[in-house]
Amino acid sequence: QVQLVESGGGLVQAGGSLRLSCSASGRTFNRYTMGWFRQAPGKERDFVAAITWTSTNTYYADSVKGRFTISRDNAKNAVYLQMNSLKPEDTALYYCATVSIPFRIPRMSANDYDYWGQGTQVTVSS
C-alpha cells in the first residue's frame, strides 16, 4: 500500500518562502516519478512540478518557474518543494502524488497520477 504524507505548509507573507516535504512508503521509491499539485477552493487540481526517479529531469508549471524547486532524496524516500517569492495566488492545498508505473516520464495531468497524499495547506497573505 503506497502512502504519501505531506508536511511543511503554513501561513507566510507574500515574498516569503516555505519548504514542503512528502514522505513515501509502501514500495521501492527510486523507480517512480513524483509530482506536486495544488488546488485552490472552487478550482481544479493543477500541476505544480514533477521529478523523474533519478532527479535527472524536472518539470514546472509556467506559473512557478524560477520560484519553486522540486527535489528528492531517494535514500530518505522523500520529495520536496522549495517555494520562494511566494504570492497570494499560490494559496492552495498542496498535494504530493506518484504513479503506479515505474520509470514513467512525468506528465502534467492529475489524471495520470495514481496515489495521493492528504495535502498540506499553504496560505500566502498580501
C-alpha positions in Angstrom: 0.0 0.0 0.0 1.6 3.3 -1.2 1.3 6.0 1.4 2.3 9.7 0.9 2.4 12.2 3.8 2.9 15.9 3.2 4.2 18.4 5.7 5.6 21.9 5.8 2.6 24.0 4.9 1.6 27.1 6.8 0.9 30.8 6.7 3.5 33.1 5.1 3.6 36.7 3.9 4.0 37.5 0.2 7.6 37.3 -0.8 8.4 34.6 1.8 9.4 31.0 1.5 8.2 27.6 2.5 9.6 24.1 2.0 7.1 21.3 1.6 8.1 17.7 2.3 6.5 14.4 1.2 7.4 11.1 2.8 6.6 8.0 0.8 6.3 4.4 1.9 5.0 1.1 0.7 7.2 0.3 -2.3 10.6 1.0 -3.8 10.8 4.7 -4.0 13.6 5.3 -6.5 11.7 3.9 -9.5 8.8 6.3 -9.7 8.1 9.8 -10.9 6.9 12.1 -8.1 4.8 15.2 -8.5 3.3 18.2 -6.7 -0.2 19.5 -7.4 -2.3 22.3 -5.8 -5.9 23.0 -5.5 -7.5 26.3 -4.5 -11.1 26.5 -3.3 -13.5 26.1 -6.2 -10.8 25.4 -8.7 -9.3 22.3 -10.3 -6.3 20.5 -9.1 -3.4 22.0 -11.0 0.1 20.6 -11.8 2.9 22.4 -10.0 6.1 20.3 -10.5 7.4 16.8 -11.2 10.7 15.0 -11.0 11.9 11.8 -12.5 13.1 8.8 -10.5 16.8 9.7 -10.5 16.2 13.5 -10.4 17.6 13.8 -13.9 14.7 15.8 -15.2 12.3 18.3 -13.5 9.2 19.9 -14.9 7.3 23.0 -13.7 4.1 24.9 -14.4 4.8 28.2 -16.0 3.3 30.0 -13.0 6.0 28.7 -10.7 9.1 28.5 -12.9 12.0 30.3 -11.3 10.4 30.4 -7.9 9.8 26.8 -7.0 12.3 23.9 -7.0 11.4 20.2 -6.7 13.9 17.8 -5.4 14.0 14.3 -4.0 16.2 12.2 -1.7 15.8 8.5 -2.6 17.7 7.4 0.5 15.0 9.1 2.6 12.1 8.2 0.4 11.2 11.9 0.3 10.4 14.6 -2.2 10.5 18.3 -1.5 9.1 21.5 -2.9 11.1 24.6 -2.1 8.8 27.6 -2.7 10.4 31.1 -2.8 9.0 34.5 -3.6 5.5 33.3 -2.7 2.5 35.2 -4.0 -1.1 35.3 -2.7 -2.2 33.4 -5.8 0.0 30.5 -4.6 -2.5 29.9 -1.8 -3.9 26.4 -2.1 -3.9 22.9 -0.7 -0.7 21.2 -2.0 -0.7 17.5 -2.7 2.1 15.1 -3.3 1.4 12.4 -5.9 3.0 9.5 -7.6 2.3 7.0 -10.4 1.8 3.2 -10.4 4.1 2.5 -13.4 7.9 2.6 -12.8 10.2 4.7 -14.9 7.3 6.6 -16.4 8.1 10.0 -17.8 6.3 12.7 -15.8 3.0 14.1 -17.1 1.2 17.2 -16.1 -2.4 15.9 -15.6 -3.7 14.9 -12.2 -5.5 12.0 -14.0 -2.1 10.5 -14.8 -1.2 10.1 -11.1 -2.4 7.1 -9.1 -1.5 7.8 -5.4 -2.1 11.0 -3.4 -1.3 12.4 0.0 -3.8 14.2 2.1 -2.5 17.6 1.3 -0.9 20.4 3.2 -2.3 24.0 3.3 -0.2 26.9 2.1 -1.6 30.4 2.7 0.2 33.5 1.4 -1.0 36.8 2.8 -0.6 40.0 0.9 
